[in-house]
Amino acid sequence: MADIAYPIAERTLPNGLRVIVSQDRTVPSVTVNLWVKVGSRDEVPGRTGFAHLFEHLMFQGSANVASGEHFSALMGVGGRLNATTWFDRTNYFEAVPTGGLDLALWLEADRMANLNFSNQDFANEMSVIREERRQRTEDSPGGKLWEQLYLSSFQTDANRAPIIGYMADLHALKAADLRRWYRRWYAPNNATLVVVGDVRADAVKALAERYFGLIAAQPLPTRKPQQEPAQVGIRRV
């Protein structure tokens, strides 16, 4: 089988945003993926669930987009979108027809700079997250097993706490906590923008500069180390 070459073009904007583009003209569509270097490992004991909850709040409106309109705007041009959270990153992605690229990039830049969720949006999403924990962990034998596996396998809080958070913490978080999380971590110099599909690298770089270029870089917190102490024996659950 012949090797498949994926052409890669890369540039870092003056504000620190890393932009990676791969052109693939086989179908008239494009995928945008924004990776932010923050995840559950950046939380502290007693304050778990921040990263995952904030992922939900990123769809709840900005100074220019009403709550829920992020989805409707992209789906209105034939796109689909979602987001995921992990221990060391959060990512937001959309797949759109080629003509939807401009909209997708504007929406991503807008919520990086102008997120503006209400206290009611926060309360609604808290209810959603608590129900998600009940379904996937507390009412699931498999979910309980995985949570205990991480708790038993690792010793550092950064590696062992569940990404969704503990239920007690999910009842204690406040909207102001998440607004501080946003200001601490969501900056262009803490993100990588990846665009793949029916695009030209120079055009994507120009759009990235247009929409993200005016967002200021900011000082970033020092991330906690993930180094685990040496394992010295068998552990069982």
Salt bridges, closest charged atoms under 4 A:
GLU10 OE2 - ARG18 NE 2.51
ASP42 OD2 - ARG223 NH2 2.86
ASP102 OD2 - ARG210 NH1 3.84
GLU108 OE2 - ARG111 NH2 2.93
GLU125 OE1 - HIS56 ND1 3.00
GLU131 OE1 - ARG134 NH1 3.20
GLU132 OE2 - HIS52 NE2 3.56
GLU132 OE1 - HIS56 NE2 3.91
GLU132 OE2 - ARG136 NH1 3.12
GLU138 OE2 - ARG133 NE 3.05
GLU147 OE1 - ARG133 NH1 2.97
ASP177 OD1 - ARG47 NH2 2.84
ASP177 OD1 - ARG180 NH2 2.60
ASP198 OD1 - ARG25 NE 2.23
ASP202 OD1 - ARG200 NE 3.31
GLU209 OE1 - ARG11 NH2 3.25
